Amino acid sequence: MANCQRSRELAQAYLEGALASSERAAFENHLRACPSCRRVVAEYGRLFSVLAEPAIPQPPAHLVELVMGRVGARGAAAQRKPP
Amino acid sequence: MDHQKGSGVPERDLPAGVVAAAQGGDEAAFRQIVERFQGAVFAIAWRMTHDAAQAEDLCQEVFLRLWRKFHTFDPGRPLRPWLLRLATNVCINALKKHTLPTSSLHVGEDDEAPWEPPARQPGPARLAEGRELAQRLEDAIAELPDDYRLVITLRHLEGLSYEEISTVLGWPLGTVKVRLFRARERLRRMLGPALGGT
């Protein structure tokens, strides 16, 4: 595909299922003939799958208690205020 | 270390009665909200800091603000996007105050500068499957401008649609699409051979 930017846009939309059926068919026809675009689609596909399984840690186990402790402290302080 | 699962299955909103009770000051109901959404909020904070302690502090700030500002929430609307918007605002404000390390706070519409690969590119042999690639991805995301990190996180981790991201971040829909495209393209180029290309 002559326009690299357009081919990358199409590759992302293709993998998200955002192409109309006619666009999708045309892009798939192009992919059969273009190793470069096939490689880009494969790389985006791998990227999308890794993005869905990120290495982000779980929140600390004590987070809820920390938040609720501060919420409770605020409530108690508000109650102590004179009307 | 346990890691969070990715997007596609975002947490559902809690029953309206729980949200209404929390709005009315019921701490037990509010606890349910914290328990349900702590993962989503922590993920955003972690992505913006890549530091567990700072992410924890930001999480606490988000939920305390939620507690204080709950009266401004329209109970006729879903809580999750509203809370994610609050979380992104807390993170962005912290970055603006330079209390957190940041790359660049804003990405211009004319951000067309060519990306240059880092000087130290690990070879394909080091880039094993699974967790190691996921960790490489996090390292790459940490190098992205803040706006790109946000849009990648909201789309691929929180599972928001383009329209929802537009609402949460207050960006026009076209801006969401352009920044998401550019963020993904940068990540593809940064990770290069690790993604299986030749």
Interface residues (C-beta under 8 A of the other chain):
Chain A: R8 E9 Q12 R39 V40 A42 E43 Y44 R46 L47 F48 V50 L51 A52 E53 P54 A55 I56 P57 Q58 P59 P60 L63 V64 L66 V67 M68 R70 V71 G72 R74 G75
Chain B: M1 D2 H3 Q4 K5 G6 S7 G8 G25 E27 F30 R31 V34 E35 Q38 G39 V41 F42 A43 W46 R47 A52 A55 E56 C59 Q60 F63 L64 W67 R68 R131 L133 A134 Q135 L137 E138 I152 H156 L157 F181 R184 E185 L187 R188 L191 L195 G196 G197 T198
